[in-house]
Amino acid sequence: MSITIYTTPTCPYCTAAKILLRNKQAGFTEVDVSTRPDLREEMMSRSGRRTVPQIFMGATHVGGYDDLVALDEAGGLDALLQEHRA
Ligand SMILES: N[C@@H](CCC(=O)N[C@@H](CS)C(=O)NCC(=O)O)C(=O)O
């Protein structure tokens, strides 16, 4: 199961989310939706949201950066990452 993060290059929340994941040594696939309306559509259809970032762990939708931080603060992120480590 892999981690996917939909991003755009200019989005500070995307940068912050990637830093948090990297700090936890979590590998991820980045999908830049800035020039790909089809992939933005895929992101919106999978997440029901239009903002970036949108983070998925396998099929599980974590949400955006705020959701990632909230999950971490609640103690749930490390366990989820453990499940999705390659
Ligand atoms: N609370 C969200 C904020 C995300 C957000 O505002 N992203 C901006 C780019 S940095 C965005 O997608 N703006 C476009 C829009 O609001 O439609 C999160 O933590 O992920």
PDB file of the backbone (N, CA, C, O) and the ligand in Angstrom, with CONECT records:
HET    LIG  A 101      20
ATOM      1  N   MET A   1       0.857  -1.196   0.000  1.00  0.00           N
ATOM      2  CA  MET A   1       0.000   0.000   0.000  1.00  0.00           C
ATOM      3  C   MET A   1       0.885   1.234   0.000  1.00  0.00           C
ATOM      4  O   MET A   1       1.862   1.311   0.744  1.00  0.00           O
ATOM      5  N   SER A   2       0.536   2.193  -0.836  1.00  0.00           N
ATOM      6  CA  SER A   2       1.413   3.343  -0.965  1.00  0.00           C
ATOM      7  C   SER A   2       0.708   4.619  -0.514  1.00  0.00           C
ATOM      8  O   SER A   2      -0.515   4.681  -0.390  1.00  0.00           O
ATOM      9  N   ILE A   3       1.525   5.618  -0.278  1.00  0.00           N
ATOM     10  CA  ILE A   3       1.029   6.932   0.112  1.00  0.00           C
ATOM     11  C   ILE A   3       1.042   7.825  -1.124  1.00  0.00           C
ATOM     12  O   ILE A   3       2.049   7.919  -1.826  1.00  0.00           O
ATOM     13  N   THR A   4      -0.070   8.469  -1.377  1.00  0.00           N
ATOM     14  CA  THR A   4      -0.173   9.392  -2.511  1.00  0.00           C
ATOM     15  C   THR A   4      -0.531  10.760  -1.978  1.00  0.00           C
ATOM     16  O   THR A   4      -1.417  10.900  -1.136  1.00  0.00           O
ATOM     17  N   ILE A   5       0.166  11.771  -2.476  1.00  0.00           N
ATOM     18  CA  ILE A   5      -0.171  13.141  -2.097  1.00  0.00           C
ATOM     19  C   ILE A   5      -0.339  13.967  -3.372  1.00  0.00           C
ATOM     20  O   ILE A   5       0.583  14.106  -4.177  1.00  0.00           O
ATOM     21  N   TYR A   6      -1.538  14.505  -3.526  1.00  0.00           N
ATOM     22  CA  TYR A   6      -1.843  15.393  -4.647  1.00  0.00           C
ATOM     23  C   TYR A   6      -1.405  16.790  -4.243  1.00  0.00           C
ATOM     24  O   TYR A   6      -1.743  17.264  -3.159  1.00  0.00           O
ATOM     25  N   THR A   7      -0.651  17.451  -5.119  1.00  0.00           N
ATOM     26  CA  THR A   7      -0.045  18.737  -4.780  1.00  0.00           C
ATOM     27  C   THR A   7      -0.090  19.711  -5.949  1.00  0.00           C
ATOM     28  O   THR A   7      -0.452  19.367  -7.074  1.00  0.00           O
ATOM     29  N   THR A   8       0.300  20.965  -5.622  1.00  0.00           N
ATOM     30  CA  THR A   8       0.751  21.902  -6.649  1.00  0.00           C
ATOM     31  C   THR A   8       2.072  22.475  -6.141  1.00  0.00           C
ATOM     32  O   THR A   8       2.309  22.506  -4.933  1.00  0.00           O
ATOM     33  N   PRO A   9       2.935  22.929  -7.056  1.00  0.00           N
ATOM     34  CA  PRO A   9       4.281  23.373  -6.648  1.00  0.00           C
ATOM     35  C   PRO A   9       4.269  24.618  -5.776  1.00  0.00           C
ATOM     36  O   PRO A   9       5.212  24.827  -5.013  1.00  0.00           O
ATOM     37  N   THR A  10       3.240  25.453  -5.859  1.00  0.00           N
ATOM     38  CA  THR A  10       3.252  26.732  -5.137  1.00  0.00           C
ATOM     39  C   THR A  10       2.487  26.689  -3.811  1.00  0.00           C
ATOM     40  O   THR A  10       2.328  27.720  -3.157  1.00  0.00           O
ATOM     41  N   CYS A  11       2.024  25.531  -3.419  1.00  0.00           N
ATOM     42  CA  CYS A  11       1.136  25.427  -2.255  1.00  0.00           C
ATOM     43  C   CYS A  11       1.928  25.180  -0.974  1.00  0.00           C
ATOM     44  O   CYS A  11       2.547  24.125  -0.829  1.00  0.00           O
ATOM     45  N   PRO A  12       1.920  26.140  -0.035  1.00  0.00           N
ATOM     46  CA  PRO A  12       2.695  25.965   1.194  1.00  0.00           C
ATOM     47  C   PRO A  12       2.210  24.803   2.061  1.00  0.00           C
ATOM     48  O   PRO A  12       3.010  24.167   2.748  1.00  0.00           O
ATOM     49  N   TYR A  13       0.909  24.525   2.031  1.00  0.00           N
ATOM     50  CA  TYR A  13       0.402  23.382   2.804  1.00  0.00           C
ATOM     51  C   TYR A  13       0.938  22.063   2.239  1.00  0.00           C
ATOM     52  O   TYR A  13       1.157  21.101   2.975  1.00  0.00           O
ATOM     53  N   CYS A  14       1.144  22.038   0.921  1.00  0.00           N
ATOM     54  CA  CYS A  14       1.713  20.834   0.293  1.00  0.00           C
ATOM     55  C   CYS A  14       3.148  20.638   0.769  1.00  0.00           C
ATOM     56  O   CYS A  14       3.550  19.532   1.128  1.00  0.00           O
ATOM     57  N   THR A  15       3.912  21.726   0.766  1.00  0.00           N
ATOM     58  CA  THR A  15       5.305  21.660   1.229  1.00  0.00           C
ATOM     59  C   THR A  15       5.350  21.191   2.676  1.00  0.00           C
ATOM     60  O   THR A  15       6.158  20.332   3.030  1.00  0.00           O
ATOM     61  N   ALA A  16       4.484  21.754   3.512  1.00  0.00           N
ATOM     62  CA  ALA A  16       4.468  21.387   4.934  1.00  0.00           C
ATOM     63  C   ALA A  16       4.104  19.910   5.109  1.00  0.00           C
ATOM     64  O   ALA A  16       4.688  19.222   5.945  1.00  0.00           O
ATOM     65  N   ALA A  17       3.150  19.430   4.329  1.00  0.00           N
ATOM     66  CA  ALA A  17       2.739  18.020   4.437  1.00  0.00           C
ATOM     67  C   ALA A  17       3.886  17.101   4.024  1.00  0.00           C
ATOM     68  O   ALA A  17       4.122  16.074   4.661  1.00  0.00           O
ATOM     69  N   LYS A  18       4.599  17.469   2.960  1.00  0.00           N
ATOM     70  CA  LYS A  18       5.713  16.631   2.499  1.00  0.00           C
ATOM     71  C   LYS A  18       6.837  16.626   3.530  1.00  0.00           C
ATOM     72  O   LYS A  18       7.471  15.595   3.752  1.00  0.00           O
ATOM     73  N   ILE A  19       7.087  17.774   4.162  1.00  0.00           N
ATOM     74  CA  ILE A  19       8.124  17.839   5.200  1.00  0.00           C
ATOM     75  C   ILE A  19       7.750  16.928   6.368  1.00  0.00           C
ATOM     76  O   ILE A  19       8.585  16.184   6.882  1.00  0.00           O
ATOM     77  N   LEU A  20       6.489  16.995   6.777  1.00  0.00           N
ATOM     78  CA  LEU A  20       6.055  16.151   7.902  1.00  0.00           C
ATOM     79  C   LEU A  20       6.241  14.656   7.568  1.00  0.00           C
ATOM     80  O   LEU A  20       6.732  13.882   8.390  1.00  0.00           O
ATOM     81  N   LEU A  21       5.840  14.274   6.354  1.00  0.00           N
ATOM     82  CA  LEU A  21       5.975  12.863   5.960  1.00  0.00           C
ATOM     83  C   LEU A  21       7.450  12.467   5.864  1.00  0.00           C
ATOM     84  O   LEU A  21       7.842  11.385   6.303  1.00  0.00           O
ATOM     85  N   ARG A  22       8.257  13.354   5.287  1.00  0.00           N
ATOM     86  CA  ARG A  22       9.699  13.046   5.163  1.00  0.00           C
ATOM     87  C   ARG A  22      10.338  12.935   6.537  1.00  0.00           C
ATOM     88  O   ARG A  22      11.191  12.075   6.754  1.00  0.00           O
ATOM     89  N   ASN A  23       9.937  13.792   7.464  1.00  0.00           N
ATOM     90  CA  ASN A  23      10.484  13.725   8.828  1.00  0.00           C
ATOM     91  C   ASN A  23      10.173  12.396   9.491  1.00  0.00           C
ATOM     92  O   ASN A  23      10.873  11.957  10.404  1.00  0.00           O
ATOM     93  N   LYS A  24       9.116  11.770   9.018  1.00  0.00           N
ATOM     94  CA  LYS A  24       8.752  10.464   9.563  1.00  0.00           C
ATOM     95  C   LYS A  24       9.261   9.333   8.679  1.00  0.00           C
ATOM     96  O   LYS A  24       8.848   8.182   8.822  1.00  0.00           O
ATOM     97  N   GLN A  25      10.178   9.681   7.752  1.00  0.00           N
ATOM     98  CA  GLN A  25      10.766   8.691   6.839  1.00  0.00           C
ATOM     99  C   GLN A  25       9.710   7.927   6.043  1.00  0.00           C
ATOM    100  O   GLN A  25       9.888   6.747   5.742  1.00  0.00           O
ATOM    101  N   ALA A  26       8.635   8.589   5.711  1.00  0.00           N
ATOM    102  CA  ALA A  26       7.567   7.948   4.949  1.00  0.00           C
ATOM    103  C   ALA A  26       7.743   8.276   3.466  1.00  0.00           C
ATOM    104  O   ALA A  26       7.747   9.446   3.082  1.00  0.00           O
ATOM    105  N   GLY A  27       7.887   7.250   2.642  1.00  0.00           N
ATOM    106  CA  GLY A  27       7.965   7.460   1.196  1.00  0.00           C
ATOM    107  C   GLY A  27       6.574   7.734   0.648  1.00  0.00           C
ATOM    108  O   GLY A  27       5.582   7.224   1.168  1.00  0.00           O
ATOM    109  N   PHE A  28       6.506   8.538  -0.401  1.00  0.00           N
ATOM    110  CA  PHE A  28       5.193   8.831  -0.981  1.00  0.00           C
ATOM    111  C   PHE A  28       5.336   9.119  -2.469  1.00  0.00           C
ATOM    112  O   PHE A  28       6.411   9.467  -2.957  1.00  0.00           O
ATOM    113  N   THR A  29       4.231   8.964  -3.168  1.00  0.00           N
ATOM    114  CA  THR A  29       4.153   9.338  -4.571  1.00  0.00           C
ATOM    115  C   THR A  29       3.458  10.682  -4.643  1.00  0.00           C
ATOM    116  O   THR A  29       2.355  10.849  -4.124  1.00  0.00           O
ATOM    117  N   GLU A  30       4.111  11.645  -5.293  1.00  0.00           N
ATOM    118  CA  GLU A  30       3.532  12.979  -5.426  1.00  0.00           C
ATOM    119  C   GLU A  30       2.863  13.102  -6.790  1.00  0.00           C
ATOM    120  O   GLU A  30       3.452  12.766  -7.817  1.00  0.00           O
ATOM    121  N   VAL A  31       1.633  13.586  -6.786  1.00  0.00           N
ATOM    122  CA  VAL A  31       0.899  13.795  -8.033  1.00  0.00           C
ATOM    123  C   VAL A  31       0.644  15.294  -8.171  1.00  0.00           C
ATOM    124  O   VAL A  31      -0.198  15.860  -7.473  1.00  0.00           O
ATOM    125  N   ASP A  32       1.381  15.925  -9.076  1.00  0.00           N
ATOM    126  CA  ASP A  32       1.248  17.373  -9.300  1.00  0.00           C
ATOM    127  C   ASP A  32       0.040  17.610 -10.209  1.00  0.00           C
ATOM    128  O   ASP A  32       0.030  17.221 -11.377  1.00  0.00           O
ATOM    129  N   VAL A  33      -0.970  18.258  -9.640  1.00  0.00           N
ATOM    130  CA  VAL A  33      -2.208  18.466 -10.403  1.00  0.00           C
ATOM    131  C   VAL A  33      -2.243  19.840 -11.093  1.00  0.00           C
ATOM    132  O   VAL A  33      -3.229  20.194 -11.740  1.00  0.00           O
ATOM    133  N   SER A  34      -1.152  20.605 -10.943  1.00  0.00           N
ATOM    134  CA  SER A  34      -1.199  22.007 -11.403  1.00  0.00           C
ATOM    135  C   SER A  34      -1.408  22.134 -12.907  1.00  0.00           C
ATOM    136  O   SER A  34      -2.055  23.077 -13.362  1.00  0.00           O
ATOM    137  N   THR A  35      -0.880  21.214 -13.670  1.00  0.00           N
ATOM    138  CA  THR A  35      -1.024  21.303 -15.131  1.00  0.00           C
ATOM    139  C   THR A  35      -1.793  20.109 -15.690  1.00  0.00           C
ATOM    140  O   THR A  35      -1.770  19.841 -16.891  1.00  0.00           O
ATOM    141  N   ARG A  36      -2.473  19.400 -14.792  1.00  0.00           N
ATOM    142  CA  ARG A  36      -3.173  18.183 -15.221  1.00  0.00           C
ATOM    143  C   ARG A  36      -4.609  18.177 -14.695  1.00  0.00           C
ATOM    144  O   ARG A  36      -4.890  17.607 -13.641  1.00  0.00           O
ATOM    145  N   PRO A  37      -5.525  18.824 -15.448  1.00  0.00           N
ATOM    146  CA  PRO A  37      -6.925  18.858 -15.032  1.00  0.00           C
ATOM    147  C   PRO A  37      -7.508  17.468 -14.811  1.00  0.00           C
ATOM    148  O   PRO A  37      -8.385  17.285 -13.968  1.00  0.00           O
ATOM    149  N   ASP A  38      -7.023  16.494 -15.566  1.00  0.00           N
ATOM    150  CA  ASP A  38      -7.533  15.129 -15.399  1.00  0.00           C
ATOM    151  C   ASP A  38      -7.163  14.573 -14.024  1.00  0.00           C
ATOM    152  O   ASP A  38      -7.960  13.881 -13.392  1.00  0.00           O
ATOM    153  N   LEU A  39      -5.944  14.884 -13.568  1.00  0.00           N
ATOM    154  CA  LEU A  39      -5.522  14.381 -12.253  1.00  0.00           C
ATOM    155  C   LEU A  39      -6.180  15.177 -11.123  1.00  0.00           C
ATOM    156  O   LEU A  39      -6.446  14.637 -10.049  1.00  0.00           O
ATOM    157  N   ARG A  40      -6.442  16.470 -11.373  1.00  0.00           N
ATOM    158  CA  ARG A  40      -7.182  17.256 -10.374  1.00  0.00           C
ATOM    159  C   ARG A  40      -8.599  16.687 -10.231  1.00  0.00           C
ATOM    160  O   ARG A  40      -9.150  16.605  -9.133  1.00  0.00           O
ATOM    161  N   GLU A  41      -9.160  16.302 -11.364  1.00  0.00           N
ATOM    162  CA  GLU A  41     -10.495  15.690 -11.365  1.00  0.00           C
ATOM    163  C   GLU A  41     -10.471  14.376 -10.577  1.00  0.00           C
ATOM    164  O   GLU A  41     -11.374  14.091  -9.791  1.00  0.00           O
ATOM    165  N   GLU A  42      -9.428  13.593 -10.803  1.00  0.00           N
ATOM    166  CA  GLU A  42      -9.263  12.328 -10.068  1.00  0.00           C
ATOM    167  C   GLU A  42      -9.173  12.603  -8.566  1.00  0.00           C
ATOM    168  O   GLU A  42      -9.797  11.909  -7.764  1.00  0.00           O
ATOM    169  N   MET A  43      -8.387  13.627  -8.190  1.00  0.00           N
ATOM    170  CA  MET A  43      -8.251  13.997  -6.776  1.00  0.00           C
ATOM    171  C   MET A  43      -9.597  14.391  -6.184  1.00  0.00           C
ATOM    172  O   MET A  43      -9.952  13.957  -5.089  1.00  0.00           O
ATOM    173  N   MET A  44     -10.345  15.218  -6.916  1.00  0.00           N
ATOM    174  CA  MET A  44     -11.636  15.696  -6.404  1.00  0.00           C
ATOM    175  C   MET A  44     -12.624  14.544  -6.296  1.00  0.00           C
ATOM    176  O   MET A  44     -13.412  14.466  -5.353  1.00  0.00           O
ATOM    177  N   SER A  45     -12.567  13.660  -7.273  1.00  0.00           N
ATOM    178  CA  SER A  45     -13.503  12.541  -7.251  1.00  0.00           C
ATOM    179  C   SER A  45     -13.172  11.561  -6.110  1.00  0.00           C
ATOM    180  O   SER A  45     -14.072  11.008  -5.478  1.00  0.00           O
ATOM    181  N   ARG A  46     -11.862  11.355  -5.856  1.00  0.00           N
ATOM    182  CA  ARG A  46     -11.468  10.436  -4.768  1.00  0.00           C
ATOM    183  C   ARG A  46     -11.706  11.051  -3.392  1.00  0.00           C
ATOM    184  O   ARG A  46     -12.073  10.345  -2.453  1.00  0.00           O
ATOM    185  N   SER A  47     -11.499  12.376  -3.268  1.00  0.00           N
ATOM    186  CA  SER A  47     -11.509  13.006  -1.934  1.00  0.00           C
ATOM    187  C   SER A  47     -12.785  13.778  -1.634  1.00  0.00           C
ATOM    188  O   SER A  47     -13.127  13.995  -0.472  1.00  0.00           O
ATOM    189  N   GLY A  48     -13.488  14.190  -2.681  1.00  0.00           N
ATOM    190  CA  GLY A  48     -14.631  15.066  -2.475  1.00  0.00           C
ATOM    191  C   GLY A  48     -14.211  16.484  -2.132  1.00  0.00           C
ATOM    192  O   GLY A  48     -15.040  17.290  -1.709  1.00  0.00           O
ATOM    193  N   ARG A  49     -12.927  16.800  -2.311  1.00  0.00           N
ATOM    194  CA  ARG A  49     -12.416  18.139  -1.992  1.00  0.00           C
ATOM    195  C   ARG A  49     -11.670  18.702  -3.188  1.00  0.00           C
ATOM    196  O   ARG A  49     -11.213  17.969  -4.064  1.00  0.00           O
ATOM    197  N   ARG A  50     -11.559  20.046  -3.200  1.00  0.00           N
ATOM    198  CA  ARG A  50     -10.887  20.666  -4.336  1.00  0.00           C
ATOM    199  C   ARG A  50      -9.540  21.288  -3.960  1.00  0.00           C
ATOM    200  O   ARG A  50      -8.782  21.680  -4.848  1.00  0.00           O
ATOM    201  N   THR A  51      -9.222  21.389  -2.649  1.00  0.00           N
ATOM    202  CA  THR A  51      -7.951  22.001  -2.254  1.00  0.00           C
ATOM    203  C   THR A  51      -6.834  20.961  -2.252  1.00  0.00           C
ATOM    204  O   THR A  51      -7.064  19.764  -2.081  1.00  0.00           O
ATOM    205  N   VAL A  52      -5.608  21.469  -2.450  1.00  0.00           N
ATOM    206  CA  VAL A  52      -4.419  20.646  -2.274  1.00  0.00           C
ATOM    207  C   VAL A  52      -3.738  21.043  -0.970  1.00  0.00           C
ATOM    208  O   VAL A  52      -3.871  22.200  -0.570  1.00  0.00           O
ATOM    209  N   PRO A  53      -3.027  20.171  -0.290  1.00  0.00           N
ATOM    210  CA  PRO A  53      -2.833  18.783  -0.669  1.00  0.00           C
ATOM    211  C   PRO A  53      -4.032  17.907  -0.312  1.00  0.00           C
ATOM    212  O   PRO A  53      -4.850  18.267   0.534  1.00  0.00           O
ATOM    213  N   GLN A  54      -4.121  16.753  -0.971  1.00  0.00           N
ATOM    214  CA  GLN A  54      -4.998  15.671  -0.512  1.00  0.00           C
ATOM    215  C   GLN A  54      -4.115  14.432  -0.390  1.00  0.00           C
ATOM    216  O   GLN A  54      -3.390  14.067  -1.316  1.00  0.00           O
ATOM    217  N   ILE A  55      -4.196  13.809   0.754  1.00  0.00           N
ATOM    218  CA  ILE A  55      -3.285  12.716   1.101  1.00  0.00           C
ATOM    219  C   ILE A  55      -4.070  11.427   1.264  1.00  0.00           C
ATOM    220  O   ILE A  55      -5.086  11.372   1.956  1.00  0.00           O
ATOM    221  N   PHE A  56      -3.566  10.391   0.603  1.00  0.00           N
ATOM    222  CA  PHE A  56      -4.166   9.059   0.704  1.00  0.00           C
ATOM    223  C   PHE A  56      -3.113   8.080   1.184  1.00  0.00           C
ATOM    224  O   PHE A  56      -1.962   8.129   0.751  1.00  0.00           O
ATOM    225  N   MET A  57      -3.509   7.195   2.074  1.00  0.00           N
ATOM    226  CA  MET A  57      -2.653   6.074   2.465  1.00  0.00           C
ATOM    227  C   MET A  57      -3.370   4.823   2.012  1.00  0.00           C
ATOM    228  O   MET A  57      -4.356   4.403   2.617  1.00  0.00           O
ATOM    229  N   GLY A  58      -2.857   4.222   0.926  1.00  0.00           N
ATOM    230  CA  GLY A  58      -3.641   3.202   0.252  1.00  0.00           C
ATOM    231  C   GLY A  58      -4.936   3.849  -0.197  1.00  0.00           C
ATOM    232  O   GLY A  58      -4.922   4.915  -0.813  1.00  0.00           O
ATOM    233  N   ALA A  59      -6.042   3.216   0.105  1.00  0.00           N
ATOM    234  CA  ALA A  59      -7.349   3.762  -0.265  1.00  0.00           C
ATOM    235  C   ALA A  59      -7.905   4.699   0.802  1.00  0.00           C
ATOM    236  O   ALA A  59      -8.950   5.317   0.603  1.00  0.00           O
ATOM    237  N   THR A  60      -7.211   4.805   1.932  1.00  0.00           N
ATOM    238  CA  THR A  60      -7.705   5.635   3.030  1.00  0.00           C
ATOM    239  C   THR A  60      -7.418   7.104   2.769  1.00  0.00           C
ATOM    240  O   THR A  60      -6.268   7.489   2.557  1.00  0.00           O
ATOM    241  N   HIS A  61      -8.467   7.927   2.784  1.00  0.00           N
ATOM    242  CA  HIS A  61      -8.294   9.358   2.600  1.00  0.00           C
ATOM    243  C   HIS A  61      -7.994  10.005   3.938  1.00  0.00           C
ATOM    244  O   HIS A  61      -8.852  10.054   4.819  1.00  0.00           O
ATOM    245  N   VAL A  62      -6.768  10.505   4.089  1.00  0.00           N
ATOM    246  CA  VAL A  62      -6.395  11.192   5.333  1.00  0.00           C
ATOM    247  C   VAL A  62      -6.947  12.608   5.328  1.00  0.00           C
ATOM    248  O   VAL A  62      -7.429  13.091   6.353  1.00  0.00           O
ATOM    249  N   GLY A  63      -6.878  13.281   4.175  1.00  0.00           N
ATOM    250  CA  GLY A  63      -7.353  14.655   4.050  1.00  0.00           C
ATOM    251  C   GLY A  63      -6.228  15.585   3.655  1.00  0.00           C
ATOM    252  O   GLY A  63      -5.307  15.187   2.943  1.00  0.00           O
ATOM    253  N   GLY A  64      -6.298  16.818   4.111  1.00  0.00           N
ATOM    254  CA  GLY A  64      -5.286  17.823   3.796  1.00  0.00           C
ATOM    255  C   GLY A  64      -4.236  17.913   4.890  1.00  0.00           C
ATOM    256  O   GLY A  64      -4.134  17.035   5.747  1.00  0.00           O
ATOM    257  N   TYR A  65      -3.456  18.988   4.849  1.00  0.00           N
ATOM    258  CA  TYR A  65      -2.373  19.151   5.818  1.00  0.00           C
ATOM    259  C   TYR A  65      -2.908  19.237   7.250  1.00  0.00           C
ATOM    260  O   TYR A  65      -2.371  18.602   8.158  1.00  0.00           O
ATOM    261  N   ASP A  66      -3.969  20.026   7.443  1.00  0.00           N
ATOM    262  CA  ASP A  66      -4.548  20.154   8.793  1.00  0.00           C
ATOM    263  C   ASP A  66      -4.973  18.794   9.340  1.00  0.00           C
ATOM    264  O   ASP A  66      -4.786  18.494  10.519  1.00  0.00           O
ATOM    265  N   ASP A  67      -5.546  17.985   8.463  1.00  0.00           N
ATOM    266  CA  ASP A  67      -5.993  16.646   8.882  1.00  0.00           C
ATOM    267  C   ASP A  67      -4.796  15.762   9.242  1.00  0.00           C
ATOM    268  O   ASP A  67      -4.844  14.976  10.189  1.00  0.00           O
ATOM    269  N   LEU A  68      -3.720  15.911   8.459  1.00  0.00           N
ATOM    270  CA  LEU A  68      -2.510  15.117   8.721  1.00  0.00           C
ATOM    271  C   LEU A  68      -1.931  15.476  10.088  1.00  0.00           C
ATOM    272  O   LEU A  68      -1.548  14.597  10.859  1.00  0.00           O
ATOM    273  N   VAL A  69      -1.872  16.771  10.379  1.00  0.00           N
ATOM    274  CA  VAL A  69      -1.345  17.226  11.669  1.00  0.00           C
ATOM    275  C   VAL A  69      -2.255  16.763  12.816  1.00  0.00           C
ATOM    276  O   VAL A  69      -1.778  16.308  13.855  1.00  0.00           O
ATOM    277  N   ALA A  70      -3.570  16.887  12.607  1.00  0.00           N
ATOM    278  CA  ALA A  70      -4.516  16.479  13.659  1.00  0.00           C
ATOM    279  C   ALA A  70      -4.380  14.985  13.949  1.00  0.00           C
ATOM    280  O   ALA A  70      -4.425  14.557  15.102  1.00  0.00           O
ATOM    281  N   LEU A  71      -4.211  14.196  12.876  1.00  0.00           N
ATOM    282  CA  LEU A  71      -4.030  12.755  13.050  1.00  0.00           C
ATOM    283  C   LEU A  71      -2.748  12.469  13.827  1.00  0.00           C
ATOM    284  O   LEU A  71      -2.714  11.606  14.704  1.00  0.00           O
ATOM    285  N   ASP A  72      -1.693  13.215  13.486  1.00  0.00           N
ATOM    286  CA  ASP A  72      -0.412  13.031  14.173  1.00  0.00           C
ATOM    287  C   ASP A  72      -0.556  13.391  15.650  1.00  0.00           C
ATOM    288  O   ASP A  72      -0.087  12.661  16.523  1.00  0.00           O
ATOM    289  N   GLU A  73      -1.210  14.522  15.922  1.00  0.00           N
ATOM    290  CA  GLU A  73      -1.361  14.966  17.319  1.00  0.00           C
ATOM    291  C   GLU A  73      -2.250  14.025  18.125  1.00  0.00           C
ATOM    292  O   GLU A  73      -2.115  13.915  19.344  1.00  0.00           O
ATOM    293  N   ALA A  74      -3.158  13.349  17.427  1.00  0.00           N
ATOM    294  CA  ALA A  74      -4.028  12.386  18.116  1.00  0.00           C
ATOM    295  C   ALA A  74      -3.334  11.032  18.286  1.00  0.00           C
ATOM    296  O   ALA A  74      -3.873  10.118  18.909  1.00  0.00           O
ATOM    297  N   GLY A  75      -2.121  10.923  17.715  1.00  0.00           N
ATOM    298  CA  GLY A  75      -1.351   9.682  17.874  1.00  0.00           C
ATOM    299  C   GLY A  75      -1.635   8.626  16.836  1.00  0.00           C
ATOM    300  O   GLY A  75      -1.145   7.502  16.948  1.00  0.00           O
ATOM    301  N   GLY A  76      -2.429   8.964  15.811  1.00  0.00           N
ATOM    302  CA  GLY A  76      -2.818   7.944  14.833  1.00  0.00           C
ATOM    303  C   GLY A  76      -1.937   7.848  13.603  1.00  0.00           C
ATOM    304  O   GLY A  76      -2.012   6.871  12.858  1.00  0.00           O
ATOM    305  N   LEU A  77      -1.094   8.866  13.382  1.00  0.00           N
ATOM    306  CA  LEU A  77      -0.341   8.876  12.121  1.00  0.00           C
ATOM    307  C   LEU A  77       0.748   7.808  12.093  1.00  0.00           C
ATOM    308  O   LEU A  77       0.915   7.125  11.083  1.00  0.00           O
ATOM    309  N   ASP A  78       1.478   7.659  13.174  1.00  0.00           N
ATOM    310  CA  ASP A  78       2.577   6.688  13.174  1.00  0.00           C
ATOM    311  C   ASP A  78       2.064   5.284  12.902  1.00  0.00           C
ATOM    312  O   ASP A  78       2.695   4.528  12.164  1.00  0.00           O
ATOM    313  N   ALA A  79       0.942   4.931  13.481  1.00  0.00           N
ATOM    314  CA  ALA A  79       0.373   3.592  13.268  1.00  0.00           C
ATOM    315  C   ALA A  79      -0.051   3.414  11.814  1.00  0.00           C
ATOM    316  O   ALA A  79       0.182   2.363  11.216  1.00  0.00           O
ATOM    317  N   LEU A  80      -0.670   4.440  11.253  1.00  0.00           N
ATOM    318  CA  LEU A  80      -1.100   4.360   9.858  1.00  0.00           C
ATOM    319  C   LEU A  80       0.106   4.246   8.931  1.00  0.00           C
ATOM    320  O   LEU A  80       0.088   3.480   7.967  1.00  0.00           O
ATOM    321  N   LEU A  81       1.154   5.014   9.229  1.00  0.00           N
ATOM    322  CA  LEU A  81       2.377   4.952   8.405  1.00  0.00           C
ATOM    323  C   LEU A  81       3.008   3.570   8.500  1.00  0.00           C
ATOM    324  O   LEU A  81       3.511   3.038   7.510  1.00  0.00           O
ATOM    325  N   GLN A  82       2.977   3.005   9.675  1.00  0.00           N
ATOM    326  CA  GLN A  82       3.550   1.667   9.849  1.00  0.00           C
ATOM    327  C   GLN A  82       2.859   0.672   8.920  1.00  0.00           C
ATOM    328  O   GLN A  82       3.503  -0.181   8.309  1.00  0.00           O
ATOM    329  N   GLU A  83       1.548   0.799   8.829  1.00  0.00           N
ATOM    330  CA  GLU A  83       0.763  -0.095   7.945  1.00  0.00           C
ATOM    331  C   GLU A  83       1.122   0.091   6.485  1.00  0.00           C
ATOM    332  O   GLU A  83       1.068  -0.857   5.702  1.00  0.00           O
ATOM    333  N   HIS A  84       1.497   1.334   6.110  1.00  0.00           N
ATOM    334  CA  HIS A  84       1.695   1.637   4.704  1.00  0.00           C
ATOM    335  C   HIS A  84       3.148   1.722   4.289  1.00  0.00           C
ATOM    336  O   HIS A  84       3.456   2.113   3.163  1.00  0.00           O
ATOM    337  N   ARG A  85       4.043   1.357   5.196  1.00  0.00           N
ATOM    338  CA  ARG A  85       5.455   1.373   4.845  1.00  0.00           C
ATOM    339  C   ARG A  85       5.737   0.243   3.855  1.00  0.00           C
ATOM    340  O   ARG A  85       5.227  -0.869   3.991  1.00  0.00           O
ATOM    341  N   ALA A  86       6.555   0.556   2.866  1.00  0.00           N
ATOM    342  CA  ALA A  86       6.823  -0.454   1.823  1.00  0.00           C
ATOM    343  C   ALA A  86       7.648  -1.590   2.404  1.00  0.00           C
ATOM    344  O   ALA A  86       7.980  -2.538   1.693  1.00  0.00           O
TER     345      ALA A  86
HETATM  346  N1  LIG A 101      -6.912  23.382   5.391  1.00  0.00           N
HETATM  347  C1  LIG A 101      -6.341  22.960   4.145  1.00  0.00           C
HETATM  348  C2  LIG A 101      -5.884  24.175   3.351  1.00  0.00           C
HETATM  349  C3  LIG A 101      -5.449  23.812   1.944  1.00  0.00           C
HETATM  350  C4  LIG A 101      -5.416  25.009   1.052  1.00  0.00           C
HETATM  351  O1  LIG A 101      -5.924  26.101   1.376  1.00  0.00           O
HETATM  352  N2  LIG A 101      -4.788  24.811  -0.104  1.00  0.00           N
HETATM  353  C5  LIG A 101      -4.734  25.856  -1.101  1.00  0.00           C
HETATM  354  C6  LIG A 101      -3.366  25.876  -1.765  1.00  0.00           C
HETATM  355  S1  LIG A 101      -2.050  26.106  -0.570  1.00  0.00           S
HETATM  356  C7  LIG A 101      -5.731  25.579  -2.197  1.00  0.00           C
HETATM  357  O2  LIG A 101      -5.891  24.441  -2.645  1.00  0.00           O
HETATM  358  N3  LIG A 101      -6.418  26.628  -2.640  1.00  0.00           N
HETATM  359  C8  LIG A 101      -7.343  26.520  -3.760  1.00  0.00           C
HETATM  360  C9  LIG A 101      -8.775  26.598  -3.339  1.00  0.00           C
HETATM  361  O3  LIG A 101      -9.042  26.958  -2.178  1.00  0.00           O
HETATM  362  O4  LIG A 101      -9.620  26.279  -4.181  1.00  0.00           O
HETATM  363  C10 LIG A 101      -5.182  21.987   4.419  1.00  0.00           C
HETATM  364  O5  LIG A 101      -4.663  22.005   5.538  1.00  0.00           O
HETATM  365  O6  LIG A 101      -4.814  21.197   3.533  1.00  0.00           O
CONECT  346  347
CONECT  347  346  348  363
CONECT  348  347  349
CONECT  349  348  350
CONECT  350  349  351  352
CONECT  351  350
CONECT  352  350  353
CONECT  353  352  354  356
CONECT  354  353  355
CONECT  355  354
CONECT  356  353  357  358
CONECT  357  356
CONECT  358  356  359
CONECT  359  358  360
CONECT  360  359  361  362
CONECT  361  360
CONECT  362  360
CONECT  363  347  364  365
CONECT  364  363
CONECT  365  363
END
